[in-house]
């Protein structure tokens, strides 16, 4: 029964586009987890303690995004919060790209934009998860299984890809994260455009 529901889910626009949003956001985060220690220690020549200290910024950013989501979702609605979260993430990663190409690239220049990105993730991931599961409430169990498989599968693939790319060109982490967040934002834009005639 779980697998028989999959064809009904993959033709549901709301489900698919929100799965794209949550999967790309998660994949960007897992790529960061895989590659940032290498960048800080091997490329920037800093100790692992420096990475650990700066990583706190990401944790705080994600918590702040979750807090904003919990406080504002009733008033603004999950779709608008997801859209706002992705805009924040794209802005953060657009700032991060030129910084990563600078000869003075430092842990602070790496982690500050990524902390802003984490705020966006803290809004996007729970919101798009809820939206995907509510697309077909009667198929929520199957939706959760399919979404989880896609989300974790893409995240695993991105960790493998970035673990190879970052050894060749360290800024590839930031470029990949930018591509993933832009993809998520485009998916949500498509969803909003598709929903607008019904309003």
N, C-alpha and C positions, 0 to 999 in steps of 0.2 A: 504493500500500500504506500509506503514511503516513496519508493522509486517510481510508482505509477503517477505520483503527483508532480514529478519533476517537469514533464512536458508542459503542464499547465502553468508552472512558475516561470519557465524560461521564455514564455510568450507574454508575460505580464510586464508591461513597461515600467511601472513603479518599482516592482521587485528588482528587475535587472539593473536599472540605473542606480538604485540605492546600494545594490551589491557592488557595483563598480566603484561607487564613492567610498564605501567602507573598506573595500579590498585594497584600493590604491592608497588610502590613508594609512592602513595597517602595514602595507608593503613598504611604504616610505619609512615608517618608523623602524621596522625590522632591518631594513637596509642600513639605516643609521646605526642601530645596535651592532650590526656586523662589522661596519667599516670605520666608525669613529675612533675606536681604540687604536687601530692601525695608524690613522691619520695623526692623532695626537702624539703617540709614542714614537712611531717610525719616521713620519714625515716632519713633524714639528719638533721632535727631539725632547719632548717633555715626559715626565714620569707618569706612571699609571695613577698615582695619587692626584695628579692634576686633572686627569680625565674624570676620576671619581668625584672630585670637588665640583667641576663644571657640570657634570651630569645632573646634579641637584636642580639646576635651572630647568632642565627638561621635565623633571618630575613635578616641580612647582607649577610649570606652565600647564601641564596636563591637568593637574588638580584644579587650577584656576578655570580652565575651560569647562571641566565637569561642573564646577560650582556655578558658573554662568549659565550652563545648560539647565541645571536644576532650577535655578531662580527665574529664568526668562522663558522657558519652554511653554508654560501655561499661557502666558500673555502673547508670545510671538508665534507659537506653533513650531513643531519639529522641523518641517520643511524649510522654513525661513532660518532657523538656527543652524541647520546643516549647511545651507547656502552661505550664511555668514561665516561659519567656521572654515569652509573651503576658501572663501575669499581671503581670510586672515592667513591661511596656510600658503596660498599662492603669493600673496604680498611678501610674506616672510622669506619664501624660497627665491623669489625674484631679487630680493635684497641680498640673499646669501650667495647667489651665483657670481656677481662681480667681485664680492669679497674673497671668494675661494680662488679667484684668478689673480689676486694680488700677491706680490712677492712678500708682503708683510702679514700674510694669513696667519692668524694666531688662534689659540683656543677660545679666546673671548669673541673673536670675529666669527668663529665657527658656531659657538653655542648660543650667542644672543639671538640671532635670527631663528635658530632651531627651537629656542624656548618660545618664541612667538608662534612658530609652527605648531608646537605642542599645545598651545592654547586652542588653536583652530582644531587640532585633532580631538581635544577633549570635548569639543562641541559636535564635531562631525561623526565620530565613531559611534557614540551611543544613539545619536539622533537618526543616522541613516540605518542603523541596525533595527531600531524600533519601526521605522518607516517600511523597511523591507519585510519585516515579519507581519506588519498589519496590512500589507497589500492584499493578501488572501488569508484572512484570520482562520478560516477553516482548515488551512494547510500549514499552519504555523510550525508544526513539528518538522515537516518535510522542508519548509523554507529555512528553518534554523540549520538543519543538516547540510543542505546544499550551500547556503551562504557560508557556513563555517568551513566547508571543504574548499570553496573558491578562495575565501579570505586567507586561510592558512596556506593553501597551495601556492597562491601568488606570492605571499610573504616568503615562503621557503625558496621559491625560485629566485626572487630578487636578492636574497642573502647569498645565494650561490653566485649569481651574476656579479654582484658588487664586490664580493670577496676576491674575484679575479680582476675586475676592472680597476679597483682602487690601487692595486699594486703596480698597474701600468700608468695610471693618471689619477692621483688622489682627488682632484675636484670632480671626478666622475660621480662621486657620491651625491654631491649637491645637484648636479645636472640631472641625475636619475630621479632624485626626490622631487625636483621641479617638474619633470615630465609626469610623474605619477600624480602629483597634486593638481596639475593643470587638467589631466585626464579626468580626475574625479569631479572637478568643477564643471568641465564641459558636460559630463554625464548629468549632473544636477540641473544645468541650464536646459538641456534637452528635456528633462522631466518637467521643468517649470513651463516650458513652451508647449509641451504636449497637454499639460493640465489647464492652461489658460482658457481655451475655448469653452470649457465646462463651467467656468466661473461666471 
